[in-house]
Each structure stands twice: as structure tokens, then as C-alpha cells.
Amino acid sequence: MSRHETLLYTARVRTTGGRENGKSRSSDGRLDIRLSVPGIPGSGTNPEQLFAAGWSACFEGAIQIEAKRTNVALPADLAIDAEVDLNVSGGAYFLRVRLNVSLPGVEDDVARALLNAAHQTCPYSKATRGNIDVAINLVKITPHQA
């Protein structure tokens, strides 16, 4: 760590059994889940769902930081629908992600500026930049969708 760096948190999770009938538990016990293979019946979640939840939560936090910095009021019904695709090509697995962000009542140009800034600062966005295809979409909600 550099002198200007501050460690904020370390997540510790132990996984056994992998995707198929696996189990993950955090060191503090707050996360305790069963795992299953995506797309087939099972009682657990899968790593792609966990990745989608983590990234969308982190991205929303980055939006909130940028909104505060630029004095933009965020709507109470801000929402992010994260889609993580697990793909295979030539025997190699890879991910593709779409973050579909709804910011009702925020002007398009302001919303897009927030999303661009969040994508530059969100740790998940930084960690995956150049490694996977990512689309950050501003979703417009029409009255009949609400």
C-alpha cells in the first residue's frame, strides 16, 4: 500500500464445492448461501447473480457520490437492473454486462454525466475495464412502466 492509500474493508468469503451444490460463507457469517449452476433448477444462487448484485450496488454508490459532488438531487426510485451474461466461445468462458440505470426526473444530459463519472470511479468498473464488454444504459421510464 502507498502512503496515500487507506484500506477501507476486506471481504473474506470461503467457498467450497464450486458452482454445483457449492456453498459460500463470509467470515462474519452475514453471507451464508448455497450455490447452483445458472440456468438449471436449484436452490442456490450463482456467481453471475452475485456479481450483478455487487456491481450494481457499487455503481449506485458511485452515482450517489458524483451526485453529491455536483449538487444533483437523485430520485428516490433510482434503480439499476444489472444483466450479466455468461458466454462461451471456442471452449473459453467470458462475461458480458449491461447496467440499465433508471434516474426518473433527472435530465438526460445530467444523468449521462453522472453515469459516465460513476463508470470512471466505481471499483467494479475499474476492475473490469478492458476485460469484458460493458454497456451502461440510461433507461427512460414511461408512466405505464412505473
DAHUVEN-V674229 format. One record per residue. N is the residue number from 0. RES is the residue in one letter. PSI is psi in radians with two decimals (NA if undefined). Layout:
# DAHUVEN-V674229
N_RES_PSI + N_RES_PSI
This chain:
# DAHUVEN-V674229
0_M_2.45 + 1_S_2.95 + 2_R_-0.40 + 3_H_0.07 + 4_E_2.44 + 5_T_2.15 + 6_L_2.12 + 7_L_-0.61 + 8_Y_2.57 + 9_T_2.09 + 10_A_2.33 + 11_R_2.04 + 12_V_2.33 + 13_R_2.22 + 14_T_2.35 + 15_T_2.54 + 16_G_-0.10 + 17_G_-2.71 + 18_R_-0.73 + 19_E_1.82 + 20_N_0.52 + 21_G_-3.13 + 22_K_2.41 + 23_S_2.37 + 24_R_2.30 + 25_S_2.77 + 26_S_-0.47 + 27_D_-0.04 + 28_G_0.00 + 29_R_-0.42 + 30_L_2.17 + 31_D_1.66 + 32_I_2.72 + 33_R_2.55 + 34_L_2.68 + 35_S_2.87 + 36_V_2.35 + 37_P_2.52 + 38_G_-0.04 + 39_I_2.71 + 40_P_2.46 + 41_G_2.88 + 42_S_-0.11 + 43_G_3.07 + 44_T_3.13 + 45_N_2.83 + 46_P_-0.57 + 47_E_-0.68 + 48_Q_-0.71 + 49_L_-0.71 + 50_F_-0.76 + 51_A_-0.75 + 52_A_-0.79 + 53_G_-0.82 + 54_W_-0.76 + 55_S_-0.66 + 56_A_-0.76 + 57_C_-0.73 + 58_F_-0.70 + 59_E_-0.69 + 60_G_-0.70 + 61_A_-0.65 + 62_I_-0.77 + 63_Q_-0.71 + 64_I_-0.79 + 65_E_-0.68 + 66_A_-0.74 + 67_K_-0.75 + 68_R_-0.60 + 69_T_0.17 + 70_N_0.78 + 71_V_2.22 + 72_A_2.19 + 73_L_2.54 + 74_P_2.62 + 75_A_-0.47 + 76_D_0.46 + 77_L_2.36 + 78_A_2.59 + 79_I_2.12 + 80_D_1.88 + 81_A_2.35 + 82_E_2.10 + 83_V_2.04 + 84_D_2.28 + 85_L_2.10 + 86_N_2.83 + 87_V_2.43 + 88_S_2.14 + 89_G_0.55 + 90_G_-0.04 + 91_A_2.29 + 92_Y_2.55 + 93_F_2.84 + 94_L_2.69 + 95_R_2.39 + 96_V_2.47 + 97_R_2.22 + 98_L_1.94 + 99_N_1.86 + 100_V_2.25 + 101_S_2.10 + 102_L_1.22 + 103_P_2.34 + 104_G_-0.13 + 105_V_2.25 + 106_E_2.48 + 107_D_-0.83 + 108_D_-0.64 + 109_V_-0.77 + 110_A_-0.78 + 111_R_-0.65 + 112_A_-0.72 + 113_L_-0.78 + 114_L_-0.73 + 115_N_-0.79 + 116_A_-0.74 + 117_A_-0.68 + 118_H_-0.45 + 119_Q_-0.47 + 120_T_-0.40 + 121_C_2.20 + 122_P_-0.60 + 123_Y_-0.74 + 124_S_-0.75 + 125_K_-0.76 + 126_A_-0.51 + 127_T_-0.15 + 128_R_2.18 + 129_G_-0.10 + 130_N_-0.53 + 131_I_2.76 + 132_D_2.24 + 133_V_2.33 + 134_A_2.24 + 135_I_1.93 + 136_N_2.32 + 137_L_2.09 + 138_V_2.25 + 139_K_2.23 + 140_I_2.19 + 141_T_2.78 + 142_P_-0.63 + 143_H_-0.23 + 144_Q_-0.41 + 145_A_NA
